[in-house]
């Protein structure tokens, strides 16, 4: 798991295009992943509390290249990007709502 400012498994910071409207979250899932359902519920609650949050869910089977680029090893994996597109938080497994909200507050600062 990466802390703010750490690089991805590829040795360089993960970058996404900046999102002017708020903050981005990328959720990697797979078809028969029970924890993925719980991760979606937690993320939906975070999105309800932080309307500026844009969520992009990606099935690893359909987005193999993107998953490999980011070093996704398990599902669910949640990545939060700051406004400039830098990776702020990476959580493997079901993220907790407090952890997501803390990272989102940092991203929106």
TAQUISUL-V658611 format. One record per helix or strand. SS is the DSSP state (H for helix, E for strand). FROM is the first residue (numbers start at 0). TO is the last residue. If there is no record, write none. Layout:
BEGIN
ss=SS from=FROM to=TO
ss=SS from=FROM to=TO
END
This chain:
BEGIN
ss=E from=14 to=14
ss=E from=22 to=28
ss=H from=33 to=48
ss=E from=52 to=58
ss=H from=63 to=69
ss=E from=76 to=80
ss=E from=85 to=91
ss=H from=96 to=107
END
